[in-house]
């Protein structure tokens, strides 16, 4: 095998994905491992060895190592228990006046008087003024929790993020529940890391201007947290965030500098190489060996070794070897964005840059090569960037092309400053002047580029079919997939398959005849998206009642953008409370909103005045609705206003919950009642206005998050829904929903869905049927996959059938082609 690590790493990756997303019990795992190993062993012993047996074996190994990693936590067994812990502060995430966050290395836990000794990290949040240092030994008590995962699709998964760092539990305590029992007690290697970080901070702050100091600390330590939010956003829009994550670029620059410097001093080649490798591996250790650095270190080590022993260096095989080693250490790194971008960028630079250089010959001078490398990364990583960031900046290519050379030289000078600051303040002062000059030039150029009137192009997050189509087209264009070796019939089959895929992914969503109601999980608040093909309406926008967490910025806006919703046809605001409309101003500033609908005015309410002012600034019209008004979604669906009457509004202004717009969505003969936060008085008012009318509905958004001030017996009996939906925050301080209210619905056999338990809830209403699906499930079973990904499975089956046809009709070609060279 010419590239063996491609053959073993790809199936291992598939095994990791399989194991992470699917429920696997230990018996099933044992059967898979034993069967795979026996097949592989027998194929060697009895002489029928084939590559497919290696693929099966390493697929099973991927499943095994992921299962072992996910089951490795001891602390998770004590989730939801009140226990006592003892451990050392190993990392400070942030330390603000009234709240701090740390990583705690737990050494001992006490549960029901029994002590357990271990070595495992957890995420610790301390409420109240406190200040612990790295290395402090602390004793605390509290309830262990599993980290929250994303409860709306494609949003940031905090649980998975912590799992990639080997953290499976979190704990939140008040300052009186935690005590320091000993000062810094770190092992020598942790002290070494801490001292290195302190020295970098001191050297940068001593020799560099304040703004330049922050940038250089971020670059040398790979920590973007040193930058102000505005500065970080500028780097992100310029496509330069990779410079803030120590990666192959840094390691390469530092390695070349060290080799050149040591050669200038007359150090013999082999010794030079060994010293360079020792230094860069120590540097990687000091900054914590992030995946991107490990990849670069492994690849550079093999590159230098091949030079010393005069052997050919295979960059692609080495890349997959590095991936194999890193995933063997921690398979969950596969889901780390830094891992994906690092390996993806390296792969496409290696693969596409030579092709672009050849295609655009003779424009392959040094500047041309740099541009081709940047283009290769942009082309290759586009689906990943679209999935995570949903935009591409037109100025990012220009930013990379102009600023990377400046920042590369800055890395060399910054590293030199770091070394010489230990023993020569004179040389350090000379380096300081040059480095400050370079960074100031970088600042002025970046400000100029950033100020250009070139905006972002926004995209929805692609699904797996769209990603497949993209790479198939790119690989075909650049002849990585060589379609010209196939006959005319095969090419027609491939083109037909692509057309079918494009039709299904691009056209089907627009011709589906149905209305989808998405009850978005925005914590303790209401937010409902009504979707009809290419028309979108929101009922309320959610918003934080407590704290400074911005629901609009961090949940609602990303959710809409990832769905490809950049225009809302209308937003209904039921009433002016934080948990129902605080996020509206964020939406108005970031996406196109055609209309805002309200039920009353309240100039004494700050939220109301803020919404009016923001709408006026962005030219968004506001319409006041009254009982009987209708807003048509399509010819089969419309929203009708049922309440409140103007007279009721004037008499109940002291309680804005009761002023909530009550909306009835009629779609394909089914009725969905959306109630805002109405309480008993408003429910009575609604029933009085409905007298003589048929009240039976199909679906109900439960009033006021299931509070015991709402959902009265008469209200439920009159409307008597088949299904009810409660939008409520997990473990909220209001104790919503009320147990009493839940029992009222239960006694009437009304099925209740809750966003605190189910995450996003989607109600799909079609002409002849409806469907209710929930997002927040544990790892999927095979049945769940068939239900959720039936379309993708059908495409896969079509693909396999076409692949079979291609192979059968062109088997003679595979005897002539080396498939691993394609």
Residue pairs with C-beta under 8 A, 6 or more apart in sequence:
1 7
1 51
1 820
2 317
2 818
2 820
2 821
3 314
3 316
3 317
3 320
3 820
4 317
5 317
5 318
5 320
5 321
5 323
5 324
6 316
6 317
6 320
6 820
7 51
7 54
7 55
8 54
8 55
8 58
8 324
9 58
9 320
9 321
9 323
9 324
9 327
10 55
10 320
11 54
11 55
11 56
11 58
11 59
11 62
12 58
12 59
12 61
12 62
12 324
12 327
13 62
13 323
13 327
13 334
14 59
14 62
15 58
15 59
15 60
15 61
15 62
15 63
15 64
15 66
16 62
16 63
16 65
16 66
16 327
16 331
16 332
16 334
17 62
17 334
18 59
18 62
18 63
19 62
19 63
19 64
19 66
19 67
19 70
19 331
20 66
20 70
20 332
20 335
20 779
21 779
21 780
22 779
22 780
22 781
22 782
22 785
23 778
23 779
23 780
23 781
24 63
24 67
29 63
29 64
29 67
32 60
32 63
33 60
33 63
33 64
35 60
36 56
36 57
36 59
36 60
36 61
37 57
37 60
39 53
39 56
39 57
40 53
40 54
40 56
40 57
42 48
43 49
43 50
43 53
62 327
62 331
65 327
65 328
65 331
66 331
66 332
69 330
69 331
69 332
70 163
70 332
73 120
73 168
73 169
74 116
74 118
74 120
75 106
75 109
75 118
75 120
75 122
75 144
75 168
75 169
76 144
76 146
76 168
76 169
78 109
78 111
78 144
78 169
79 144
79 145
79 146
79 169
80 143
80 144
80 145
81 111
81 143
81 144
82 141
82 142
82 143
83 109
83 110
83 111
83 141
83 142
83 143
83 144
84 109
84 110
84 111
84 139
84 140
84 141
85 104
85 106
85 108
85 109
85 110
85 122
85 139
85 140
85 141
85 142
85 171
86 106
86 107
86 108
86 109
86 137
86 138
86 139
86 181
87 104
87 105
87 106
87 107
87 108
87 137
87 138
88 104
88 105
88 107
88 135
88 136
88 137
88 138
88 185
88 186
89 102
89 103
89 104
89 105
89 124
89 132
89 133
89 134
89 135
89 136
89 138
90 102
90 103
90 104
90 105
90 121
90 134
90 190
91 102
91 103
91 134
92 100
92 101
92 102
92 132
92 133
92 134
93 101
93 102
93 103
93 123
94 100
94 101
94 225
95 101
95 130
95 131
97 129
98 127
98 128
98 129
99 125
99 126
99 127
99 128
100 125
100 126
100 130
100 131
100 132
101 123
101 124
101 125
101 126
102 123
102 124
102 125
102 126
102 132
103 121
103 122
103 123
103 124
103 167
104 121
104 122
104 123
104 124
104 138
104 171
105 119
105 120
105 121
106 118
106 119
106 120
106 121
106 122
107 117
107 118
107 119
108 115
108 116
108 117
108 118
109 115
109 116
109 118
110 116
120 166
120 168
121 165
121 166
121 167
122 144
122 167
122 168
122 169
122 170
122 171
123 147
123 162
123 167
123 169
123 170
123 171
124 140
124 170
124 171
124 172
124 173
125 170
125 171
125 172
125 173
126 132
126 172
126 173
126 174
126 175
126 178
127 172
127 173
127 174
127 175
128 174
128 175
128 176
129 175
130 175
130 178
132 138
132 180
133 184
134 184
134 186
134 190
134 194
135 183
135 184
135 185
135 186
135 190
135 191
135 194
136 180
136 182
136 183
136 184
136 185
137 180
137 181
137 182
137 183
137 185
138 178
138 179
138 180
138 181
139 178
139 179
139 181
140 171
140 173
140 177
140 178
140 179
141 173
141 177
142 171
142 172
142 173
142 177
143 171
144 169
144 170
144 171
145 169
145 170
145 171
145 172
146 159
146 168
146 169
146 170
147 158
147 159
147 162
147 163
147 167
147 168
147 169
147 170
148 158
148 159
148 730
149 157
149 158
149 159
149 160
149 776
150 156
150 157
150 158
150 759
151 521
151 755
151 759
151 760
151 775
151 776
152 520
152 521
152 555
152 559
152 759
152 760
152 775
153 559
153 562
153 760
153 775
154 387
154 461
154 559
154 562
155 555
155 558
155 559
155 562
156 554
156 558
160 332
160 335
162 168
162 170
163 332
164 330
164 332
164 333
164 335
164 336
166 330
186 194
189 285
192 286
193 285
193 286
193 287
193 288
196 286
196 287
197 221
197 286
199 418
199 421
199 422
200 217
200 220
200 221
200 418
201 217
203 417
203 418
203 421
203 428
204 212
204 213
204 216
204 217
204 220
204 414
205 213
206 421
207 417
207 421
207 428
207 429
207 431
207 432
207 435
208 216
208 432
208 435
208 436
208 439
209 436
209 439
209 440
211 231
211 439
211 443
212 435
212 436
212 439
212 440
212 443
214 226
214 227
214 228
214 231
215 226
215 227
215 231
215 439
215 442
216 410
216 414
216 435
216 439
217 223
217 226
218 224
218 225
218 226
218 227
218 244
219 243
219 244
219 246
219 250
219 407
219 410
219 411
219 414
220 246
220 411
220 414
220 415
220 418
221 246
221 287
222 244
222 245
222 246
222 250
222 287
222 290
222 293
223 244
224 232
224 235
224 241
224 244
224 245
227 235
227 244
232 241
232 244
234 446
234 450
235 241
235 243
235 244
235 446
236 389
237 393
237 395
237 396
237 450
237 456
238 393
238 395
238 396
238 399
238 400
238 403
238 446
238 449
238 450
239 378
239 393
239 395
239 396
239 397
239 399
239 400
240 396
240 399
240 400
240 403
240 404
240 407
240 446
242 249
242 341
242 345
243 249
243 404
243 407
245 290
245 292
245 338
246 287
246 290
246 292
246 293
247 292
247 293
247 295
247 296
247 338
247 342
248 292
248 295
248 296
248 299
248 342
248 345
248 346
249 404
249 408
249 411
250 293
250 296
250 411
251 280
251 283
251 284
251 293
251 296
251 297
251 300
252 296
252 300
253 408
253 411
253 412
254 279
254 280
254 283
254 411
254 412
254 415
255 276
255 280
255 300
255 304
257 412
257 415
257 416
258 275
258 276
258 279
258 280
259 272
259 273
259 276
262 272
262 275
262 276
263 269
263 272
267 275
269 308
270 308
273 304
273 307
273 308
276 304
277 300
277 301
277 304
280 297
280 300
281 297
281 301
284 293
284 294
284 297
287 293
290 338
291 326
291 333
291 336
291 338
291 339
291 342
292 338
292 339
292 341
292 342
294 322
294 325
294 326
295 319
295 322
295 323
295 326
295 339
295 342
295 343
295 346
296 342
298 318
298 321
298 322
298 325
298 326
299 315
299 318
299 319
299 322
299 346
302 313
302 318
302 321
303 313
303 318
306 312
306 313
307 313
315 350
316 347
316 350
316 351
319 343
319 346
319 347
319 350
322 343
323 343
326 333
326 339
327 333
327 334
333 339
334 340
337 384
337 388
340 384
341 381
341 384
344 380
344 381
344 384
345 377
345 380
345 381
347 380
348 376
348 377
348 379
348 380
348 381
349 373
349 376
349 377
349 380
351 376
351 380
351 480
352 372
352 375
352 376
352 379
352 380
352 478
353 369
353 372
353 373
353 376
355 478
355 479
355 480
356 372
356 375
356 376
357 364
357 368
357 369
357 372
360 368
360 372
364 372
370 401
370 404
370 405
371 401
374 397
374 400
374 401
374 404
375 397
378 392
378 396
378 397
379 474
380 474
382 392
382 470
383 462
383 466
383 467
383 470
383 471
385 392
386 392
386 459
386 460
386 461
386 462
387 461
387 462
387 467
388 461
390 458
390 459
390 460
390 461
390 558
390 561
390 562
391 456
391 457
391 458
391 459
392 456
392 457
392 459
393 399
393 454
393 455
393 456
394 454
394 455
394 456
394 457
395 449
395 450
395 452
395 454
398 449
399 446
399 449
399 450
402 445
402 449
403 442
403 445
403 446
403 449
406 438
406 441
406 442
406 445
407 442
409 438
410 435
410 438
410 439
410 442
413 431
413 434
413 435
413 438
414 435
416 431
417 428
417 431
417 432
417 435
420 427
420 428
420 431
421 428
458 561
458 566
459 564
460 561
460 562
460 563
460 564
460 565
461 562
461 563
461 564
462 470
463 505
463 792
464 792
465 501
465 504
465 505
465 791
465 792
465 795
466 505
468 501
469 498
469 501
469 502
469 505
472 481
472 498
473 498
474 480
475 481
476 483
480 822
481 822
482 822
483 491
483 494
485 810
485 813
485 817
486 494
486 806
486 810
486 813
487 809
487 810
489 809
490 805
490 806
490 809
490 810
493 802
493 805
493 806
494 802
494 806
497 798
497 799
497 802
500 798
501 795
504 791
504 795
509 533
509 534
510 533
510 534
511 533
512 533
513 636
513 766
513 767
514 532
514 668
514 764
514 765
514 766
514 767
515 530
515 531
515 532
515 633
515 634
515 637
515 665
515 667
515 668
515 764
515 765
516 529
516 530
516 531
516 532
516 762
516 763
516 764
516 765
517 528
517 529
517 530
517 531
517 665
517 672
517 699
517 762
517 763
517 764
517 765
518 528
518 529
518 530
518 531
518 760
518 761
518 762
518 763
519 527
519 528
519 701
519 725
519 727
519 753
519 755
519 760
519 761
519 762
519 763
520 527
520 528
520 529
520 542
520 555
520 556
520 559
520 755
520 760
521 555
521 727
521 755
521 756
521 759
521 760
521 775
521 776
522 541
522 542
522 543
522 551
522 555
522 556
522 583
522 727
523 542
523 544
523 551
523 555
523 729
523 730
523 732
524 545
524 579
524 705
524 728
524 729
524 732
524 734
524 736
525 540
525 542
525 543
525 544
525 545
525 551
525 578
525 579
525 580
525 727
525 729
526 539
526 540
526 542
526 574
526 579
526 580
526 676
526 677
526 701
526 705
526 727
527 538
527 539
527 540
527 541
527 542
527 556
527 583
527 727
528 538
528 539
528 540
528 674
528 701
528 727
529 536
529 537
529 538
529 560
529 565
530 536
530 537
530 538
530 539
530 633
530 639
530 665
532 633
532 634
532 637
533 634
535 569
535 633
535 634
536 565
536 567
536 568
536 569
537 568
537 569
537 570
537 571
537 572
537 631
537 633
537 639
538 568
538 570
538 571
538 572
538 587
539 571
539 572
539 574
539 663
539 674
540 572
540 573
540 574
540 580
540 581
540 676
541 551
541 552
541 556
541 571
541 573
541 580
541 581
541 582
541 583
541 584
541 587
542 551
542 552
542 555
542 556
542 579
542 580
542 582
542 583
543 551
543 552
543 578
543 579
543 580
543 581
543 582
543 583
544 550
544 551
544 578
544 579
544 582
545 578
545 579
546 733
550 583
550 586
551 582
551 583
552 582
552 583
552 584
552 585
552 586
552 587
553 583
553 586
556 583
556 586
556 587
557 583
557 586
557 587
557 590
557 591
560 566
560 568
560 587
560 591
561 591
565 591
566 591
566 592
567 591
567 592
567 593
567 594
568 587
568 591
568 592
568 593
568 594
569 594
569 595
570 593
570 594
570 595
570 596
570 597
570 631
571 584
571 587
571 593
571 595
571 596
571 597
572 597
572 598
572 625
572 639
572 661
572 663
573 580
573 581
573 584
573 596
573 597
573 598
573 599
573 611
573 661
574 580
574 599
574 660
574 661
574 663
574 674
574 676
574 677
575 581
575 599
575 600
575 656
575 657
575 659
575 660
575 661
575 676
575 677
576 602
576 605
576 607
576 608
576 611
576 656
577 607
577 656
577 657
577 677
578 607
580 676
580 677
581 607
581 611
582 607
584 596
584 611
584 614
585 610
585 611
585 614
587 593
588 611
588 614
588 615
588 618
588 620
589 614
589 618
593 618
593 620
594 620
594 621
595 620
595 621
595 622
595 623
596 611
596 615
596 620
596 621
596 622
596 623
597 622
597 623
597 624
597 625
597 631
597 661
598 622
598 623
598 624
598 625
598 661
599 624
599 625
599 626
599 641
599 644
599 649
599 659
599 660
599 661
600 624
600 644
600 649
600 659
601 608
601 624
602 608
602 653
602 656
603 609
605 656
611 622
612 622
614 620
615 621
615 622
625 631
625 641
625 661
626 641
626 645
626 646
627 641
627 642
627 643
627 644
627 645
627 689
628 640
628 641
629 640
629 641
630 638
630 639
630 640
630 641
631 638
631 639
632 638
633 639
633 665
633 667
636 667
636 668
636 767
637 665
637 666
637 667
637 668
638 665
638 666
639 663
639 664
639 665
639 666
640 663
640 664
640 666
641 661
641 662
641 663
642 662
642 663
642 664
642 673
642 686
642 689
642 690
643 661
643 662
643 678
643 682
643 685
643 686
643 689
644 652
644 658
644 659
644 660
644 661
644 662
644 682
644 685
645 685
645 689
648 658
648 659
648 682
648 685
649 659
652 658
652 659
652 681
652 682
653 659
655 679
655 681
657 676
657 677
657 678
657 679
657 682
657 704
658 678
658 679
658 681
658 682
658 685
659 682
660 675
660 676
660 677
660 678
660 682
661 676
662 673
662 674
662 675
662 676
662 678
662 682
662 686
663 673
663 674
664 671
664 672
664 673
664 674
664 697
665 671
665 672
665 673
665 674
667 765
668 765
668 766
668 767
668 768
670 698
670 699
670 765
670 770
671 696
671 697
671 698
671 699
672 697
672 698
672 699
672 700
672 701
672 763
672 765
673 697
673 699
673 700
673 701
673 719
673 721
674 701
675 700
675 701
675 702
675 703
675 704
675 710
676 703
676 704
677 703
677 704
677 705
677 710
678 686
678 703
678 704
678 710
679 703
679 704
679 707
679 709
679 710
680 709
680 710
680 712
683 703
683 710
683 712
683 714
683 715
684 712
684 714
686 715
687 695
687 714
687 715
687 718
690 718
695 718
695 719
695 720
696 719
696 720
697 719
697 720
697 721
698 721
698 722
698 723
698 770
699 721
699 722
699 723
699 724
699 725
699 763
700 719
700 721
700 723
700 724
700 725
700 750
701 724
701 725
701 727
702 710
702 711
702 724
702 725
702 726
702 737
702 741
702 745
702 752
703 710
703 711
703 715
704 710
704 711
704 736
705 726
705 727
705 728
705 732
705 734
705 736
705 737
706 726
706 728
706 736
706 737
706 738
706 741
706 742
706 754
707 734
707 736
707 737
707 738
707 741
708 738
708 740
708 741
710 741
711 741
711 744
711 745
713 744
716 744
716 745
716 748
716 750
717 748
720 748
720 750
721 750
722 750
722 751
723 750
723 751
723 752
723 753
723 763
723 772
724 745
724 750
724 751
724 752
724 753
725 752
725 753
725 754
725 755
725 761
725 763
726 736
726 737
726 752
726 753
726 754
726 755
726 756
727 755
728 736
728 737
728 754
728 755
728 756
729 736
729 756
730 756
731 756
732 756
737 754
742 752
745 752
746 752
753 761
753 772
753 774
755 761
757 776
758 774
758 775
758 776
759 774
759 775
759 776
760 774
760 775
760 776
761 772
761 773
761 774
761 775
762 772
762 773
762 774
762 775
763 770
763 771
763 772
764 770
764 771
764 772
764 773
773 788
777 784
780 788
785 793
786 793
807 814
